[in-house]
Amino acid sequence: MNKKEIIYPKGYIWLIEKRIVGFDYFTQLQPWYFLSEEKIFWVNEIWSSSIKDKLLVFGRRQDNDDLVCFRVQDNIATEVFLIHGWTNNGFEIIKKYPNIWSWLHDVLDDIHEWINIDNN
């Protein structure tokens, strides 16, 4: 499946257009950042898995191996999966979200925790 043919959620596009997200370490949603278009990758191209879902990684947490992915069906990015990469089994699914906004709620908690660590 060609990554350029995927229909992304409006919220994902809006976050990028409004520059609410960054594409590198230590940017807007620290400790999270989005991957640039050329760095987005398919989970099954890196790790083999019995999971049939097509997962497209679009973001990463900078202080560990957590990745955020869209589940792609019929070229449409739908649900959001939080996975932990580079495990003995390739990767593990940590949590599933119905949409990017639900994932962002947890990101806000991560930012809060990150700020409290920096200020101590």
C-alpha positions in Angstrom: 0.0 0.0 0.0 1.4 3.4 -1.0 1.7 5.8 1.9 0.9 8.8 -0.4 -2.6 7.3 -1.2 -3.7 7.2 2.4 -6.6 9.4 3.5 -5.5 10.8 6.9 -8.0 12.0 9.6 -8.8 15.7 9.5 -7.5 16.1 13.0 -4.0 14.8 12.0 -3.9 17.2 9.1 -5.1 20.1 11.2 -2.5 19.5 13.9 0.2 19.6 11.2 -1.2 22.7 9.4 -1.5 24.6 12.7 2.0 23.6 13.7 0.8 22.2 16.9 3.1 19.2 16.4 6.8 19.1 15.7 8.8 16.7 13.7 11.9 16.3 15.9 13.0 15.9 19.5 12.3 18.7 21.9 9.4 20.2 19.9 5.8 21.2 20.6 4.4 18.0 22.1 7.6 16.9 23.9 8.2 14.1 24.7 6.2 13.1 21.5 6.9 14.2 18.0 5.5 13.3 14.6 7.5 11.6 11.9 8.1 13.5 8.7 6.5 12.1 5.6 9.7 10.4 4.5 10.2 8.8 7.9 6.6 7.3 8.3 6.8 3.5 8.1 4.7 0.4 8.1 5.1 -1.7 11.2 5.1 -5.0 9.2 8.0 -3.7 7.1 10.2 -3.6 10.2 8.7 -6.5 12.3 6.9 -9.6 11.4 3.7 -10.2 13.3 0.6 -12.3 13.5 -1.5 -9.2 13.7 -3.3 -8.6 10.4 -3.9 -4.9 10.9 -1.9 -2.6 8.7 -0.2 -0.2 11.1 1.4 3.0 9.9 3.8 4.7 12.3 3.4 8.5 12.4 4.9 9.5 15.7 7.4 8.6 18.4 8.1 9.2 22.0 11.6 10.6 22.3 12.6 9.0 25.6 11.7 5.4 24.9 10.6 3.1 22.0 6.9 3.9 22.1 5.4 4.6 18.7 2.0 5.8 17.6 0.3 4.4 14.5 -2.8 4.6 12.4 -4.6 1.5 11.6 -5.1 1.7 7.8 -8.1 0.0 6.1 -8.9 0.5 2.5 -6.4 3.4 2.3 -8.2 5.2 5.2 -6.3 5.9 8.5 -8.7 5.1 11.2 -8.0 4.1 14.8 -4.8 4.9 16.6 -2.5 2.3 18.2 0.1 2.9 20.7 2.9 0.3 20.4 6.2 -0.4 22.0 8.8 -1.2 19.4 12.0 -3.2 19.3 10.9 -5.8 21.8 12.0 -9.5 21.7 8.8 -10.2 19.7 9.2 -7.2 17.4 6.6 -4.9 19.0 3.8 -5.0 21.5 0.4 -3.2 21.4 0.1 -1.0 24.5 -3.3 0.6 23.8 -5.9 1.3 21.1 -7.7 4.6 20.7 -10.8 5.3 18.6 -9.1 8.5 17.1 -6.2 10.9 17.3 -8.0 13.1 19.8 -8.3 10.3 22.3 -4.6 9.6 22.0 -3.8 13.3 22.5 -5.5 13.2 25.9 -2.8 10.7 27.0 -0.1 12.8 25.3 -1.2 15.8 27.6 -0.6 13.5 30.6 2.8 12.6 29.2 3.7 16.3 28.7 2.6 17.1 32.3 4.8 14.3 33.6 7.7 15.4 31.4 7.4 19.0 32.7 7.3 17.9 36.3 10.5 15.8 35.8 12.3 18.8 34.2 11.3 21.1 37.0 12.5 18.8 39.8 
